[in-house]
């Protein structure tokens, strides 16, 4: 599917600016992951962009991402795209993560949210954000409390990448769309931790 169709679907079901930004961040990380692992960049980007498009309307685990999967099927999305999106939900026992595409989505999803939270509390935003700084924030349970740290750790392990390397990789993947994500450094801000 062309990206404009993906965006049309996303905007039809999602109004929340923060959720839209999250999906853009996961799309960027997934496109970078496709380049890294030799995947189809457009397909992987679609998975990242649409993985939560149904969440605002159907946030309950009995519905998300199953409602989205139904909608994607109706719109003719490929089975592997639909499966990858379903597999990012740990609570769907019939959708284990098996392909690299599935594993990459899981490894990028929570981490993108956490990196965004880390960047938002820094004057330099993404500039100079290091794995060490992100890991330090991961140890603070009250910081970005809804982000599941164990999912971040398990995602990198399942993908077969070092966590620090993966954090740095995702930070780099988000840099080109920092403006879209609202993560442009404050004027005059240094890159200090």
N, C-alpha and C positions, 0 to 999 in steps of 0.2 A: 504494500500500500504506500502511496506517496505521503510524504510528511504532512502536506497540507490537509490530507484526509485524517491523519492522526490528530492533528491540532484541532480540526473541526469537531471530532468526537470528544477530545479532551475538554474543550470549552463548552460543549453541549451539556456535559455532566458535572463540570467542576467550576465553581465560582471563587473559591478560596485562593487568594493570591499566594499564600504561603505553601499550599498544597501544589499549586501549579509550579511554583519555583522548585519545590522538591522534585517534581517529576522531570523538570528541565535538568536539574542537577544529576539525577540518575541517568537520564538520556545521555548526557555528556560523558559520564563515567562509563556507560555501556558502549558508547561509540569508541572511546579510547581503548576499552577492553577488547573490542572486536579487532582493532588494529593490532593490539598486543598479541592476541591469540589466533589471529588469522580467520576471524569470523566475518560474517556479512554485516558490514557496518550499518546499513539501513535497517536490516532486520533487528539487530541488537539494539539500535537506537529506538525503534518502535516499541520493543519490550520495555525499555527503560522509561520511555515517555508515557506509555499507557498502563503501567503496572498498577497504579492507584487511581485511575480515572473514575472508577465507580465508588471509591471510598467515601466521598462526601455524602452521597445519597444513601449508600448501604454500608455503614461502618461495622455493622455486626458481623462477627465471624461466620455466622450461618449464611451470610449473603456475599461478603467481600472475600475473595475476588470472583466468586461464582456468578454473580449478576453480570459483572464485567465480561466474563468468559462467554456468557450467552450472547451478549451484545456484540462482542467481537466475532463470534461465529456467524451471527446474522449478517454482519458486514463483510464476510468472506475472508477474514484473517486466517493465515495458515495455522494448522494444528500445533506446530512447534512453538509458535509465538504465544498462543493461548495456553499451552501447557506450561511454558516457562513462567508466565504471569501467575498461573495458579500455584506453581511450585514455590513461590516466595512466601506462601502462607504455611507456617509450620503446623497449623492445626488441621490441614487437609492430608490425612494419612494415605490417601490413594494417589498423591502427587509428590513422590520423592524426587529430589533434585538429582537428575542423572546426567544430563548433557552439560557441556561447558557453558552454554547459554543460560541454563537454569542456575548453575552455581555462581556465575558472574553476577546475575541479578541479585541473588541473595547476598553476595559479598559486597555489593555496591549500595544497596538500598539503605540499610540502617546507618552505614558509615557516612553516606552523603548527608543524611540528616544531622549526624553528630558533628561532622566537619563544619557544616553550615552554622550550627549553634556555637561552636568554638570560634569561628571567624567573626560572628556577630558581636562578640564581647571584646574584640581586639581592634584598636585603632587602625592597624594595617590590614585588617580583615584576612584574606588568604595569603597576602604577601608575608613571607617569613614564617608561616605556620608550619611547624615541624611535627614529625611523628611523636617526638618526646613530649611536646606540648599537648598534643591530642591525648596521648596515653595518660598524662597527668590529670587531665580533665575527666578521663574515663574512671579514675579512682574516686571521684567526687560524686557520690550517689545522688545528691540534690541537683547537680548540674545536668540539664537536659534529661530529667528523670524518666521521661517516657521512652527514651532510646534504650533498647536492650543491649547492654555491653556484650553479653554472651553471644548474641547473634553476630556482632561485629567480629569477635574472635573466631567463632565457628565458621563464619563465611570465608574469611581468609584461609583458614585451615582446609576447608573443603575445596577451595579453589586451588590449593597447593602453592600459595604464595606467603611469604613472610609478612606478618602484620605491619611492621614498620614500613616495609617496601610498599605495601598496598595503600597505606595511609598517604604516603608521599605521592604515589601514583594518582590517587583520586584527587588530592589537592591540586596537582598539576593539571588534571583533566578539567577541573572546574575553573581554573584561571581564565581561559579564553571567554567564558560567559559570566564573569564576575559581575558585570554591569546588569545583566539579565537577572541575576540572583540577588541583586541588592548588596553586593559584597565589594563595592569599590572602596578603597581605603579612604579614611577621613583625610581631608587636605592637611598636609604638613605632618602626617603620621609617619613614623619610621616603621621599620619591619621588626622592631624588637619584640621579644616574647612578652 
